[in-house]
Amino acid sequence: MEVTLRWEDVNYSIIRKNSYWWQRRKKTPEVHHILQNVSGEVSTGDLVAIVGASGAGKTTLLAAISRRIRGNKLAGKFTINSREIDREEMTSISGFVPQSDSLINALTVEEHLRFIGLLKYSRKMPQIQIRTTIQKILVQLGLSSLASSRIGTLSGGERKKLNLGTELLGEPYFLFCDEPTTGLDSFNALLVIKTLKNLCGMDQEPRNGTNFEMEIVPSERDLWEPQSKAFSKGVVCSIHQPTSDIFHCFSHIILVREGRIVFQGTTREAEDKFREAGFICPENYNPIEYYVKIISQQPGLDLTTKELPPICPRKYHWRTKSDENLHTLWILQVFYLLKRSSLISRRSMKEEIIRSVIYMLSSVFLALLYQGVMVTTQTSVQDIEGALFYICSEMIFANYCSVIMFFCPRLALLRRETGEKLFSISAFYTASVLEQIPRNFVESFIFVGILYISLDFLGDFWTYLQMSLSLSIAAVSSMGYGFMISGIFIEEDIVNEISMPLDYIMMVLGGFYINVSNFPYLKYTSLFFLTNEAISIQFWREIDYIECNAPTDCFRNGTDVLNYYAYGHDLTAIWRDYVGLGIWFMIAHILGFIGLKRYVQKEGYF
């Protein structure tokens, strides 16, 4: 059954500001029209090429008709078999393959497809059907021999095919590919286009000694559905400078110039239209290069048909897949994302071990530096309080710096995966946070454990457990601080500029550099104070005696030390610090999530 997608009077504009906000003189923003009154259609079984010079609007047109543009600046009417559809419905029945791939190099080909299937289709298909579909796609794209290979080892052409396979999991009616041949040599580019041609149902043949369009192994014939159940797809590609071999694979072409369609139709109709206009392609000349050259030299040339033909009534019986598009449960999205993250971490275990060893070396250095310090002398008070503040600072800095650049390198992949409804932004954020928490606790206990074994003044095992727990809570809260900075300020340059003054302010309010009794409320906004007070109370409240030879101006016990630094000295103060760290954790993650969501859902396409 043929399915026809039609777009009518599509317009898309962006605003380019001519001045900065702090300048007094304001200029009127410039409106740049990328698409202007564009109309056309594509049906299943068509292989369509969108061609034009650089900057003509090819990618924007592709993103517009596939409804991958976020925001409300895209105007026009979009219909499937004469029935108007919205963006969500369109994305449910189509796939979009971007020019730059969004693949995770640490995963294998089969693992990548399996996670995509579980995240997007686990409620629509049972897992056995997902596995069968994956095997069918691997065979269809000629990737079955690479199923266990890591994506990072694939060639450019193989990565392009895997991107196609990612979208084929949902068995879409339409497939939109943004420059699928970019970065490939002519042979591999032809392989990719031949694969697309096969998906359209054009020239489907079993594989033999010379045919490279499809790989079918006799033992895997049972993977294929009966021909009566199969359907051809409509494929639309934006393509730059295709060879003549590639051009002749396409059934239809769309010629674009400055956001307007100059011609749309079959390749044979293009030849006739240009001949009627007085332009005859020379022999031994690539036709598509000739067409692009002509429309660039003739700004007023218009070879479009003014009215679109009516759609045959028999196509009205088509029914959308949107009713069947059940999203994976939120908790399962979190579970699958955690599973994927843990698998990636295991594959990069060497880097993780090196990072942890470097982090633990600081505790070894601290242990060597404070060897011989005794808790019962007056001079040891400053040494011990300095050591406690150093432990607190190291824990906070190490954990928030480890995630302060967390979202920046993942933003492009995140925009694509959430745009394709694989999972929600909240599921990704939750999984990212849960992934970090166990490491925060483990590293905190090990860090303090090294000091506990090496230094005599740290007290008994109970003191070690209390301090480790406090530092673990501080590590989790400081990780939230890092996520907040990473979510609100995505750009790497801004992250460093913003975080440094905030760090200095919180460190000064930590209780070691100034007497925080002058800041009775402001001190509780500092992660350093909340952490330092908690571990100081847990350490000093166990010290009942400190040598004092002078009648005044000396510390006689741990309570005197806590009073000197304006810290509390009971369990109520510790629980108050825990509550403060918990509030820090919640507020930081709320702000981080809001900031990340704003960037992910900003207007544009992926």
C-alpha positions as CSV (number, residue, x, y, z in Angstrom):
1,M,0.0,0.0,0.0
2,E,1.4,3.4,-1.0
3,V,1.7,6.1,1.6
4,T,2.2,9.7,0.6
5,L,3.7,12.5,2.6
6,R,2.8,16.0,1.4
7,W,4.0,19.4,2.6
8,E,2.4,22.7,1.5
9,D,3.5,26.3,1.9
10,V,6.2,25.5,4.3
11,N,8.1,28.5,5.7
12,Y,10.9,28.7,8.2
13,S,12.8,31.8,9.4
14,I,15.4,32.6,12.1
15,I,16.2,35.9,13.7
16,R,19.8,37.2,13.5
17,K,20.5,39.9,16.1
18,N,22.6,42.8,14.9
19,S,23.6,44.1,18.4
20,Y,24.5,43.0,21.9
21,W,22.0,43.5,24.8
22,W,24.3,46.0,26.6
23,Q,24.6,48.3,23.6
24,R,22.4,51.4,24.0
25,R,21.5,51.7,20.3
26,K,19.2,48.8,19.4
27,K,18.9,47.7,15.8
28,T,16.0,45.9,14.4
29,P,16.7,42.1,14.3
30,E,17.3,40.7,10.9
31,V,14.8,38.0,9.9
32,H,16.5,35.4,7.7
33,H,14.1,33.3,5.6
34,I,15.6,29.9,5.1
35,L,12.5,28.2,3.5
36,Q,9.9,30.2,1.5
37,N,6.6,28.7,0.5
38,V,7.9,25.3,-0.2
39,S,5.5,22.5,-1.3
40,G,6.1,19.0,-2.5
41,E,5.5,15.3,-1.7
42,V,7.1,11.9,-1.4
43,S,5.6,8.4,-1.5
44,T,6.8,5.1,-0.2
45,G,8.9,3.4,-2.9
46,D,10.5,6.8,-3.9
47,L,14.2,7.5,-3.4
48,V,14.5,11.3,-3.5
49,A,17.6,13.5,-3.6
50,I,17.5,17.1,-2.3
51,V,20.3,18.8,-4.2
52,G,21.5,22.4,-4.3
53,A,24.5,24.6,-3.7
54,S,26.0,25.1,-0.3
55,G,23.6,27.2,1.9
56,A,20.6,26.5,-0.4
57,G,18.6,25.1,2.5
58,K,18.9,21.4,1.8
59,T,19.3,20.2,5.4
60,T,16.7,22.6,6.7
61,L,14.2,21.4,4.1
62,L,14.9,17.8,5.1
63,A,14.5,18.6,8.8
64,A,11.3,20.6,8.1
65,I,9.5,17.9,6.1
66,S,10.5,15.2,8.6
67,R,9.2,17.5,11.4
68,R,12.5,17.4,13.3
69,I,12.6,21.1,13.9
70,R,11.8,22.2,17.4
71,G,10.0,25.5,18.2
72,N,7.0,27.3,16.6
73,K,8.8,29.1,13.7
74,L,8.1,26.3,11.2
75,A,4.8,27.1,9.4
76,G,3.0,25.0,6.8
77,K,0.6,22.1,6.3
78,F,1.8,18.5,6.6
79,T,-0.4,15.6,5.6
80,I,-0.2,11.8,5.2
81,N,-2.6,10.6,2.6
82,S,-4.6,13.8,2.8
83,R,-4.9,13.6,6.6
84,E,-3.0,16.4,8.6
85,I,-0.5,15.1,11.1
86,D,1.4,16.7,14.0
87,R,5.1,16.5,14.9
88,E,4.8,13.6,17.3
89,E,2.9,11.5,14.8
90,M,5.4,12.2,12.0
91,T,8.4,11.3,14.1
92,S,6.7,8.0,15.1
93,I,6.4,6.8,11.5
94,S,9.7,8.1,10.2
95,G,13.4,7.9,10.9
96,F,16.0,10.7,10.7
97,V,19.7,10.0,10.0
98,P,21.8,13.1,10.8
99,Q,25.0,13.9,8.9
100,S,27.2,13.5,12.0
101,D,26.7,10.2,13.6
102,S,25.6,9.8,17.2
103,L,27.2,6.5,18.1
104,I,28.9,5.5,21.3
105,N,32.3,4.0,20.3
106,A,32.6,1.8,23.4
107,L,29.5,-0.3,22.5
108,T,29.4,-3.1,19.9
109,V,27.1,-2.9,16.9
110,E,24.6,-5.4,18.3
111,E,24.7,-3.7,21.8
112,H,23.9,-0.3,20.3
113,L,20.9,-1.6,18.4
114,R,19.7,-3.6,21.4
115,F,19.8,-0.6,23.7
116,I,17.9,1.5,21.1
117,G,15.3,-1.3,20.8
118,L,14.9,-1.6,24.5
119,L,14.7,2.1,25.1
120,K,12.2,2.9,22.3
121,Y,10.2,-0.3,21.6
122,S,10.3,-2.5,24.7
123,R,6.5,-1.9,25.2
124,K,5.8,-2.3,21.5
125,M,7.8,-5.5,20.8
126,P,8.8,-8.3,23.1
127,Q,12.6,-8.7,23.6
128,I,12.7,-11.8,21.4
129,Q,11.2,-9.8,18.5
130,I,13.6,-7.0,19.1
131,R,16.5,-9.5,18.8
132,T,15.1,-11.0,15.7
133,T,14.6,-7.6,14.1
134,I,18.1,-6.6,14.9
135,Q,19.5,-9.7,13.3
136,K,17.3,-9.0,10.2
137,I,18.6,-5.5,10.0
138,L,22.3,-6.6,10.3
139,V,21.8,-9.0,7.5
140,Q,20.0,-6.5,5.4
141,L,22.7,-3.9,5.8
142,G,25.6,-6.3,5.4
143,L,26.7,-5.8,9.0
144,S,26.1,-9.3,10.4
145,S,29.8,-10.2,10.5
146,L,30.5,-7.0,12.5
147,A,27.8,-7.6,15.2
148,S,30.4,-8.1,17.9
149,S,32.8,-5.3,16.8
150,R,33.0,-2.1,18.7
151,I,31.6,0.9,16.9
152,G,34.9,2.7,17.3
153,T,36.6,0.2,15.0
154,L,34.1,0.6,12.1
155,S,34.9,2.4,8.9
156,G,33.0,5.5,7.7
157,G,30.7,3.5,5.4
158,E,29.9,0.9,8.1
159,R,29.0,3.7,10.6
160,K,26.7,5.2,8.0
161,K,25.0,1.9,7.6
162,L,24.7,1.4,11.4
163,N,23.0,4.8,11.6
164,L,20.5,3.6,9.0
165,G,20.0,0.4,11.0
166,T,19.3,2.5,14.1
167,E,16.3,4.1,12.4
168,L,15.1,0.9,10.7
169,L,14.4,-0.7,14.1
170,G,11.0,1.1,14.2
171,E,10.2,-0.1,10.7
172,P,9.4,3.5,9.5
173,Y,7.4,4.4,6.4
174,F,9.8,7.2,5.6
175,L,13.5,7.6,6.1
176,F,15.3,11.0,6.0
177,C,19.1,11.0,5.6
178,D,21.2,14.2,5.8
179,E,24.1,13.9,3.4
180,P,24.6,10.1,3.9
181,T,27.6,10.1,1.6
182,T,29.6,12.9,3.2
183,G,33.1,11.8,4.2
184,L,33.0,8.6,2.1
185,D,34.9,7.7,-1.0
186,S,32.9,7.2,-4.2
187,F,32.7,3.4,-3.8
188,N,31.5,3.4,-0.2
189,A,29.1,6.3,-1.0
190,L,27.6,4.1,-3.8
191,L,27.3,1.2,-1.3
192,V,25.2,3.4,1.0
193,I,23.0,4.7,-1.7
194,K,22.5,1.2,-3.1
195,T,21.4,0.2,0.4
196,L,18.8,3.0,0.5
197,K,17.7,2.0,-3.0
198,N,17.1,-1.5,-1.7
199,L,15.0,-0.2,1.2
200,C,12.8,1.6,-1.3
201,G,12.0,-1.7,-2.9
202,M,13.9,-0.8,-6.1
203,D,16.0,-3.7,-7.7
204,Q,15.8,-6.1,-4.7
205,E,17.9,-9.1,-5.5
206,P,19.6,-11.8,-3.4
207,R,23.3,-11.4,-2.8
208,N,25.6,-13.2,-5.3
209,G,29.3,-13.1,-6.1
210,T,29.1,-9.5,-7.5
211,N,26.0,-7.9,-6.0
212,F,26.7,-5.8,-2.9
213,E,23.3,-4.3,-2.4
214,M,22.0,-6.9,0.2
215,E,23.5,-9.7,2.2
216,I,21.2,-12.8,2.6
217,V,22.6,-15.9,4.2
218,P,20.6,-19.1,3.5
219,S,20.6,-20.1,7.2
220,E,19.0,-16.8,8.1
221,R,16.2,-16.8,5.6
222,D,13.8,-17.5,8.5
223,L,14.5,-14.0,9.8
224,W,12.6,-12.5,6.9
225,E,8.9,-11.8,6.9
226,P,6.8,-13.0,4.0
227,Q,6.9,-10.7,1.1
228,S,3.1,-9.9,1.5
229,K,3.9,-8.3,4.9
230,A,6.9,-6.3,3.7
231,F,6.5,-2.7,2.6
232,S,8.8,-0.3,0.7
233,K,10.0,2.8,2.4
234,G,10.1,6.4,1.1
235,V,13.7,7.7,1.4
236,V,14.7,11.4,1.1
237,C,18.3,12.4,1.2
238,S,20.0,15.7,1.1
239,I,23.2,15.1,-0.9
240,H,26.2,17.2,-1.9
241,Q,27.9,16.7,-5.2
242,P,26.8,13.1,-6.0
243,T,28.6,11.2,-8.7
244,S,26.7,10.3,-11.9
245,D,26.4,6.6,-10.7
246,I,24.8,7.8,-7.4
247,F,22.5,10.3,-9.3
248,H,21.1,7.5,-11.5
249,C,20.1,5.5,-8.4
250,F,17.6,8.1,-7.4
251,S,14.0,8.0,-8.7
252,H,13.2,11.7,-7.9
253,I,15.2,14.9,-7.3
254,I,14.4,18.2,-5.6
255,L,16.5,21.1,-6.7
256,V,16.8,23.9,-4.1
257,R,18.1,27.4,-4.4
258,E,18.0,30.0,-1.5
259,G,15.2,28.3,0.3
260,R,13.0,27.8,-2.8
261,I,12.3,24.6,-4.7
262,V,13.3,25.2,-8.4
263,F,12.2,21.7,-9.5
264,Q,10.7,18.5,-8.1
265,G,10.0,15.4,-10.0
266,T,11.6,12.3,-11.5
267,T,15.1,12.3,-13.0
268,R,13.5,11.9,-16.5
269,E,11.2,14.8,-15.9
270,A,14.1,16.9,-14.8
271,E,15.9,16.3,-18.1
272,D,12.7,17.2,-20.1
273,K,12.1,20.4,-18.0
274,F,15.6,21.7,-18.5
275,R,15.5,20.9,-22.2
276,E,12.2,22.8,-22.5
277,A,13.8,25.7,-20.8
278,G,16.7,25.6,-23.3
279,F,19.3,23.9,-21.2
280,I,20.6,20.6,-22.5
281,C,23.1,18.6,-20.5
282,P,26.3,17.9,-22.5
283,E,27.4,14.4,-23.1
284,N,29.7,12.8,-20.6
285,Y,28.7,15.4,-18.1
286,N,27.2,14.6,-14.6
287,P,23.5,15.7,-15.0
288,I,23.1,16.7,-11.4
289,E,26.2,18.9,-11.5
290,Y,24.8,20.6,-14.6
291,Y,21.4,21.2,-13.0
292,V,23.0,22.8,-9.9
293,K,25.2,24.9,-12.1
294,I,22.2,26.2,-14.1
295,I,20.0,27.1,-11.2
296,S,22.9,28.9,-9.6
297,Q,23.5,31.0,-12.7
298,Q,19.8,31.5,-13.4
299,P,18.2,33.1,-10.2
300,G,14.8,33.5,-11.7
301,L,14.5,29.9,-13.1
302,D,11.4,28.1,-11.9
303,L,10.6,24.6,-13.2
304,T,8.1,23.6,-10.5
305,T,4.6,22.5,-11.2
306,K,2.3,25.1,-9.7
307,E,-0.3,22.7,-8.3
308,L,0.2,19.3,-6.7
309,P,-1.8,16.5,-8.1
310,P,-4.6,15.1,-6.0
311,I,-4.0,11.9,-4.0
312,C,-5.7,8.7,-5.2
313,P,-8.7,7.9,-2.9
314,R,-7.6,4.4,-2.3
315,K,-4.8,5.7,-0.1
316,Y,-7.2,7.1,2.5
317,H,-7.3,3.7,4.2
318,W,-3.8,4.2,5.6
319,R,-3.7,4.2,9.4
320,T,-1.0,5.9,11.4
321,K,1.3,3.9,13.7
322,S,1.0,6.5,16.5
323,D,-1.6,4.4,18.4
324,E,0.9,1.6,18.6
325,N,3.8,3.9,19.7
326,L,3.9,3.1,23.4
327,H,6.9,4.7,25.2
328,T,9.0,2.6,27.5
329,L,8.1,3.1,31.2
330,W,10.2,5.9,32.9
331,I,11.7,3.6,35.5
332,L,12.8,1.2,32.7
333,Q,14.4,4.0,30.8
334,V,16.4,4.8,33.8
335,F,17.4,1.2,34.2
336,Y,18.4,0.7,30.6
337,L,20.4,4.0,30.7
338,L,22.2,2.9,33.8
339,K,22.9,-0.5,32.2
340,R,24.4,1.2,29.2
341,S,26.5,3.6,31.3
342,S,27.9,0.8,33.4
343,L,28.8,-1.1,30.2
344,I,30.6,2.0,28.8
345,S,32.4,2.5,32.2
346,R,33.6,-1.1,32.2
347,R,35.0,-0.7,28.7
348,S,36.9,2.4,29.8
349,M,38.1,0.8,33.1
350,K,41.7,1.8,32.5
351,E,40.9,5.5,32.4
352,E,38.7,5.1,35.5
353,I,41.4,3.4,37.4
354,I,44.0,6.0,36.5
355,R,41.6,8.8,37.6
356,S,40.9,7.0,41.0
357,V,44.6,6.3,41.6
358,I,45.5,10.0,41.0
359,Y,42.7,11.0,43.4
360,M,43.9,8.6,46.1
361,L,47.5,9.8,45.8
362,S,46.4,13.1,47.4
363,S,45.4,11.2,50.5
364,V,48.8,9.4,50.6
365,F,50.5,12.8,50.3
366,L,48.4,14.2,53.1
367,A,49.2,11.2,55.3
368,L,53.0,11.7,54.7
369,L,52.7,15.4,55.4
370,Y,50.9,15.0,58.8
371,Q,53.0,12.1,60.1
372,G,53.9,12.5,63.8
373,V,51.2,15.0,64.6
374,M,49.8,14.4,68.1
375,V,46.3,15.5,69.2
376,T,47.2,16.4,72.8
377,T,49.4,19.4,72.0
378,Q,48.4,23.1,71.5
379,T,50.4,23.4,68.2
380,S,48.6,20.3,66.8
381,V,45.2,22.1,66.8
382,Q,46.0,24.2,63.8
383,D,47.6,21.2,62.0
384,I,44.6,19.0,62.6
385,E,42.0,21.6,61.7
386,G,44.1,22.3,58.5
387,A,44.1,18.6,57.7
388,L,40.4,18.4,58.2
389,F,39.7,21.4,56.0
390,Y,42.1,19.9,53.3
391,I,40.1,16.6,53.4
392,C,36.9,18.5,53.1
393,S,38.2,20.7,50.2
394,E,39.7,17.7,48.3
395,M,36.4,15.8,48.6
396,I,34.3,18.7,47.3
397,F,36.6,19.7,44.5
398,A,37.3,16.2,43.3
399,N,33.7,15.2,43.0
400,Y,32.3,18.4,41.5
401,C,35.1,18.8,39.0
402,S,34.6,15.2,37.9
403,V,31.1,16.1,36.5
404,I,31.4,19.8,35.8
405,M,31.9,19.0,32.1
406,F,29.5,16.1,32.1
407,F,26.8,17.4,29.8
408,C,28.9,19.4,27.3
409,P,30.3,16.4,25.2
410,R,27.0,14.5,25.5
411,L,24.7,17.4,24.4
412,A,24.5,16.5,20.7
413,L,23.7,12.9,21.4
414,L,21.2,13.8,24.1
415,R,19.4,16.2,21.8
416,R,19.1,13.5,19.1
417,E,18.0,10.7,21.4
418,T,15.4,12.7,23.3
419,G,14.2,14.2,20.0
420,E,13.6,10.7,18.7
421,K,11.7,9.8,21.9
422,L,14.2,7.1,23.1
423,F,13.9,8.4,26.6
424,S,12.9,11.5,28.6
425,I,15.4,14.2,29.7
426,S,14.4,13.4,33.3
427,A,15.3,9.7,32.9
428,F,18.7,10.6,31.5
429,Y,19.4,13.1,34.3
430,T,18.3,10.7,37.0
431,A,20.4,7.8,35.5
432,S,23.4,10.2,35.3
433,V,23.1,11.1,39.0
434,L,22.5,7.5,40.2
435,E,25.6,6.4,38.2
436,Q,27.8,8.8,40.2
437,I,26.5,8.2,43.8
438,P,28.1,4.7,44.5
439,R,31.5,6.0,43.4
440,N,31.1,9.0,45.7
441,F,30.6,6.7,48.7
442,V,33.3,4.2,47.8
443,E,36.0,6.8,47.1
444,S,35.1,8.7,50.2
445,F,35.5,5.7,52.5
446,I,38.8,4.7,50.8
447,F,40.2,8.2,50.9
448,V,39.5,8.6,54.7
449,G,40.6,5.0,55.3
450,I,44.1,5.6,53.9
451,L,44.4,8.5,56.3
452,Y,42.9,6.6,59.2
453,I,45.5,3.8,58.8
454,S,48.4,6.2,58.4
455,L,47.7,8.9,61.0
456,D,47.6,8.4,64.8
457,F,45.4,11.3,65.6
458,L,42.2,10.3,63.7
459,G,40.8,8.4,66.6
460,D,38.9,5.1,66.8
461,F,37.0,3.2,64.1
462,W,33.7,4.8,65.0
463,T,35.1,8.2,64.3
464,Y,36.4,6.9,61.0
465,L,32.9,5.7,60.1
466,Q,31.2,8.9,61.1
467,M,33.7,11.1,59.2
468,S,33.5,8.9,56.1
469,L,29.7,9.1,56.1
470,S,29.8,12.9,56.4
471,L,32.3,13.2,53.6
472,S,30.3,10.8,51.4
473,I,27.2,13.0,51.9
474,A,29.3,16.0,51.0
475,A,30.7,14.3,48.0
476,V,27.1,13.6,46.7
477,S,26.1,17.2,47.3
478,S,29.2,18.6,45.6
479,M,28.5,16.3,42.7
480,G,25.1,18.0,42.6
481,Y,26.8,21.4,42.5
482,G,28.9,20.2,39.5
483,F,25.8,19.0,37.7
484,M,24.2,22.4,38.4
485,I,27.1,24.3,36.8
486,S,27.3,21.8,33.9
487,G,23.5,22.1,33.3
488,I,23.2,25.8,33.5
489,F,26.4,26.7,31.6
490,I,26.9,24.2,28.8
491,E,29.9,25.9,27.1
492,E,33.2,24.8,28.5
493,D,34.8,28.3,28.5
494,I,31.9,29.7,30.6
495,V,31.9,26.8,33.0
496,N,35.5,27.6,34.2
497,E,34.9,31.3,34.4
498,I,31.7,31.0,36.5
499,S,32.8,28.2,38.8
500,M,36.0,29.8,40.1
501,P,34.5,32.9,41.9
502,L,31.8,30.7,43.4
503,D,34.4,28.3,44.7
504,Y,36.4,31.1,46.3
505,I,33.4,32.6,48.1
506,M,32.3,29.2,49.5
507,M,35.9,28.4,50.6
508,V,36.2,31.7,52.5
509,L,32.9,30.9,54.3
510,G,34.2,27.4,55.1
511,G,35.3,28.4,58.7
512,F,39.0,28.0,58.3
513,Y,40.0,31.4,56.8
514,I,37.6,33.7,58.7
515,N,35.5,33.4,61.9
516,V,32.1,32.6,60.5
517,S,30.3,33.8,63.6
518,N,30.1,37.1,61.7
519,F,28.0,35.4,59.1
520,P,25.4,33.5,61.1
521,Y,23.2,32.6,58.1
522,L,25.4,33.1,55.1
523,K,27.8,30.4,56.2
524,Y,25.1,27.7,55.7
525,T,25.2,28.4,51.9
526,S,28.8,27.1,51.8
527,L,29.4,23.4,51.1
528,F,32.8,23.8,52.7
529,F,31.3,25.0,56.0
530,L,28.6,22.4,56.2
531,T,31.2,19.6,55.6
532,N,34.0,21.1,57.7
533,E,31.7,21.7,60.7
534,A,30.3,18.1,60.5
535,I,33.7,16.3,60.4
536,S,35.2,18.8,63.0
537,I,32.4,18.1,65.5
538,Q,32.8,14.3,64.9
539,F,36.5,14.5,65.5
540,W,36.9,17.2,68.3
541,R,33.9,16.1,70.5
542,E,35.9,12.9,71.3
543,I,38.9,14.9,72.5
544,D,38.6,15.4,76.3
545,Y,42.1,16.7,77.1
546,I,44.7,18.9,75.4
547,E,47.9,19.9,77.2
548,C,47.8,23.5,78.4
549,N,50.7,25.1,80.3
550,A,49.4,28.7,80.3
551,P,46.6,29.8,82.6
552,T,44.6,31.4,79.7
553,D,44.5,31.5,75.9
554,C,44.8,27.8,75.2
555,F,42.6,24.9,74.2
556,R,41.9,22.5,77.0
557,N,39.6,20.1,75.1
558,G,37.9,19.6,71.8
559,T,34.9,21.7,72.8
560,D,37.2,24.8,73.2
561,V,38.5,24.2,69.6
562,L,34.9,24.0,68.2
563,N,34.0,27.2,70.0
564,Y,37.1,29.0,68.7
565,Y,36.1,28.1,65.1
566,A,32.4,29.0,65.8
567,Y,31.3,25.4,65.1
568,G,28.5,23.7,66.9
569,H,29.4,20.9,69.3
570,D,26.5,18.4,69.4
571,L,24.6,16.0,67.2
572,T,22.0,18.6,66.5
573,A,24.6,20.7,64.6
574,I,25.7,17.6,62.6
575,W,22.1,16.8,61.6
576,R,21.7,20.5,60.7
577,D,24.7,20.2,58.4
578,Y,23.3,17.1,56.8
579,V,20.0,18.8,56.1
580,G,21.9,21.7,54.6
581,L,23.8,19.4,52.3
582,G,20.5,17.7,51.4
583,I,19.0,21.0,50.5
584,W,22.1,21.8,48.4
585,F,21.7,18.5,46.6
586,M,18.0,19.1,45.8
587,I,18.3,22.7,44.7
588,A,21.5,22.1,42.7
589,H,19.9,19.2,40.8
590,I,16.7,21.1,40.2
591,L,18.6,24.1,38.7
592,G,20.9,21.7,36.7
593,F,17.9,19.8,35.3
594,I,16.1,23.0,34.3
595,G,19.3,24.4,32.6
596,L,19.9,21.1,30.7
597,K,16.3,20.9,29.6
598,R,16.5,24.4,28.3
599,Y,19.5,23.6,26.1
600,V,18.2,20.3,24.9
601,Q,14.8,21.6,23.9
602,K,16.0,24.9,22.3
603,E,14.7,25.7,18.9
604,G,16.4,24.0,15.9
605,Y,17.1,20.5,14.7
606,F,19.6,17.9,15.4
